[in-house]
């Protein structure tokens, strides 16, 4: 009798996922983050620094240079430390937001980007390390940070990757470990985001029993559509983010912590 009972338990139909299963703490699995379709280009030349990500181009003289009325970073200072290292400092309204050090390997084939984020709502700095591989050849005489780069790994402290999701009473809320977050009425108007740009907004809808859709905007203009789809195991969420600016869709997984 025991083997028969055991087989009934093992092969019985599992309860279908429901929206209630979104409730809990979730960690981002960075190893599942899809790759960017195009490499990032960085140019350090003639005492000037530019990078395609963020469309930044400023003199590399160690002084802060205005980026105008930008929503996240409005001034950048870049210093060339030596032939294979560059430091970037980013400010917003006079406050230091990011410190970034680019360090190419001696042979110029790899680069490590060390980022410290001072702009979190809870005031605690968060460090991220991105390792990249050169895409293409390095031209002799160029600074070793110059070139096209593709990220191969991203590392961040585990605590900084945990978000808490609450979905109840017709409301959806997201709270990050760093204080970032929002609460929105499902099917309701856009709401502001704690720790984001002042004009950043999100609105939330659901689809069926396993999908949450978050529409993101900036200055009233749609910027991205995030879809969170709960997987049959109810311990994994597949996230896809469609960027309006370039049409690229990024995907990654959230895994339940508790």
C-alpha positions in Angstrom: 0.0 0.0 0.0 2.8 2.4 0.9 4.4 2.6 -2.6 0.9 3.2 -4.1 0.1 6.0 -1.7 3.6 7.6 -2.3 3.0 7.5 -6.0 -0.3 9.2 -5.6 1.3 12.0 -3.6 4.2 12.5 -6.0 2.1 12.6 -9.1 -1.0 14.4 -7.9 -1.8 17.6 -9.7 -0.2 20.6 -8.0 -2.3 23.6 -7.2 -2.3 26.1 -10.1 -0.3 29.4 -9.4 -2.4 32.3 -8.2 -1.7 36.0 -7.8 -1.3 35.4 -4.0 1.8 33.4 -4.8 3.6 36.6 -5.8 3.7 37.6 -2.1 7.1 37.1 -0.5 10.8 38.0 -0.7 12.5 37.5 -4.1 16.1 37.7 -5.1 17.4 38.6 -8.6 19.4 35.8 -10.2 22.0 37.9 -12.0 23.3 34.8 -13.8 20.1 34.6 -15.8 20.2 38.2 -17.0 20.1 38.3 -20.8 22.9 39.9 -22.7 22.7 43.3 -24.4 22.5 42.8 -28.2 25.2 45.4 -28.8 28.4 46.0 -26.9 29.0 49.2 -25.0 31.5 51.6 -26.6 33.9 53.6 -24.5 36.3 56.1 -25.9 39.2 57.8 -24.0 40.9 60.0 -26.4 42.4 63.6 -26.6 41.6 64.2 -22.9 38.0 63.3 -23.5 35.8 60.5 -22.2 32.6 59.1 -23.8 30.5 56.0 -23.4 27.5 54.9 -25.4 25.6 53.8 -22.3 23.9 56.9 -21.1 25.2 58.9 -24.1 27.9 60.7 -22.0 30.7 62.7 -23.5 32.8 65.0 -21.3 36.4 66.3 -21.0 38.5 64.0 -18.9 40.1 66.8 -16.8 38.8 65.8 -13.3 36.3 68.6 -13.2 32.5 68.3 -13.0 30.7 69.1 -16.3 27.0 69.7 -16.6 24.8 67.3 -18.5 21.9 69.8 -18.4 18.5 69.0 -16.9 19.1 65.2 -16.8 16.7 63.2 -14.5 19.3 60.9 -12.8 22.8 62.4 -13.2 23.3 66.0 -14.1 27.1 66.4 -13.7 30.0 64.1 -14.5 33.7 64.3 -13.7 36.2 62.0 -15.3 39.9 61.5 -14.4 42.4 59.4 -16.4 44.3 57.7 -13.6 46.9 55.9 -15.8 47.1 54.0 -19.1 44.6 51.4 -18.1 42.4 53.0 -15.4 39.7 55.8 -15.5 37.6 57.1 -12.7 34.1 58.6 -13.2 32.1 60.6 -10.6 28.4 61.3 -11.1 26.4 63.9 -9.2 22.8 64.9 -9.1 21.9 68.3 -7.7 25.3 68.6 -6.1 25.2 65.2 -4.4 27.6 62.4 -5.3 25.5 59.5 -6.7 28.0 57.2 -8.3 31.7 56.5 -8.2 32.9 54.3 -11.0 36.4 53.0 -11.7 37.1 51.3 -15.0 40.2 49.1 -14.8 41.4 47.3 -17.9 43.7 44.2 -17.7 47.3 44.6 -18.6 46.7 42.9 -22.0 43.6 45.1 -22.6 41.3 42.1 -23.3 39.2 42.4 -20.2 37.9 45.2 -18.0 36.5 45.4 -14.5 34.0 48.2 -13.6 33.7 48.9 -9.9 30.6 50.9 -9.1 29.5 52.4 -5.8 26.0 53.7 -5.6 25.5 56.4 -3.0 22.0 57.4 -4.1 19.8 54.8 -2.5 16.8 56.0 -0.5 18.1 54.3 2.7 21.4 56.2 2.4 23.5 53.0 2.4 26.1 52.6 -0.4 25.8 49.6 -2.6 28.7 48.2 -4.6 28.5 46.4 -7.9 31.3 44.8 -10.0 30.9 44.3 -13.7 33.5 42.2 -15.6 33.6 42.7 -19.4 35.4 41.2 -22.3 36.6 43.2 -25.3 34.6 42.9 -28.4 37.0 43.4 -31.3 40.6 44.5 -31.5 42.3 47.1 -29.5 44.2 49.7 -31.6 47.8 50.2 -30.6 48.3 53.5 -28.8 44.8 53.9 -27.6 44.0 54.0 -23.9 43.3 50.4 -22.7 39.8 51.3 -21.5 38.8 52.4 -25.0 36.9 50.0 -27.2 33.7 47.9 -27.4 32.9 45.9 -24.3 30.4 43.1 -23.5 29.5 42.3 -19.9 30.2 38.7 -18.9 29.4 38.8 -15.2 27.7 41.1 -12.7 28.3 40.8 -8.9 26.4 42.5 -6.1 25.8 41.7 -2.5 23.0 39.3 -2.0 21.1 41.6 0.4 21.0 44.3 -2.3 19.2 42.0 -4.7 16.2 41.2 -2.5 12.8 42.7 -3.2 9.6 42.2 -1.2 6.4 41.9 -3.3 3.0 42.3 -1.7 -0.2 41.8 -3.8 -3.4 42.1 -1.7 -6.6 44.2 -1.4 -6.3 45.3 -5.0 -2.9 46.8 -4.5 0.6 45.8 -5.7 3.7 47.0 -3.8 7.4 46.5 -4.4 9.9 47.3 -1.7 13.6 46.9 -2.3 16.2 46.2 0.4 17.7 49.7 -0.4 14.4 51.5 0.2 13.4 51.8 -3.4 9.7 51.0 -4.1 6.1 51.9 -4.7 2.5 50.9 -4.0 0.0 51.1 -6.8 -3.7 50.2 -7.1 -4.1 47.5 -9.7 -5.7 49.0 -12.8 -5.3 52.4 -11.1 -3.5 55.7 -12.0 0.4 55.9 -12.3 2.2 56.5 -9.0 5.6 57.9 -8.0 8.5 55.7 -7.2 10.5 56.1 -4.0 14.2 56.4 -4.9 13.6 57.1 -8.6 13.5 60.3 -10.7 10.9 62.9 -9.5 8.9 62.4 -12.7 9.2 58.6 -12.8 5.9 56.8 -12.6 4.6 53.2 -12.7 1.1 51.8 -13.2 0.2 48.1 -12.5 -2.2 45.6 -14.1 -2.6 41.9 -13.8 -3.3 39.3 -16.5 -4.8 35.9 -15.5 -3.6 34.3 -12.3 0.1 34.4 -12.9 1.1 37.7 -14.5 1.7 41.2 -13.3 2.4 44.0 -15.8 4.2 47.2 -14.8 4.2 50.2 -17.1 7.0 52.7 -16.5 7.2 56.3 -17.6 9.3 59.4 -17.3 8.1 62.9 -17.8 4.8 61.4 -18.9 6.5 59.4 -21.7 6.5 55.6 -21.6 10.0 54.2 -21.1 9.5 50.4 -20.4 7.0 47.6 -19.9 7.9 45.1 -17.3 6.1 41.7 -17.3 6.4 39.4 -14.3 5.2 35.9 -15.0 5.0 33.4 -12.1 6.3 30.0 -13.1 4.4 26.7 -12.3 6.8 25.9 -9.4 5.6 29.1 -7.7 9.1 29.8 -6.5 10.3 31.4 -9.7 9.2 34.6 -11.6 10.4 35.2 -15.1 10.8 39.0 -15.7 10.9 40.6 -19.1 11.5 44.3 -19.6 10.8 45.9 -23.0 12.7 49.2 -23.4 10.9 51.7 -25.6 14.0 53.7 -26.5 15.7 50.9 -28.5 13.1 48.1 -28.6 15.3 45.7 -26.7 13.8 43.2 -24.4 15.8 42.1 -21.3 14.9 39.0 -19.3 16.0 37.5 -16.0 14.6 35.4 -13.1 13.5 36.2 -9.6 13.8 33.3 -7.1 11.8 33.0 -3.9 13.7 33.6 -0.7 10.7 33.1 1.5 
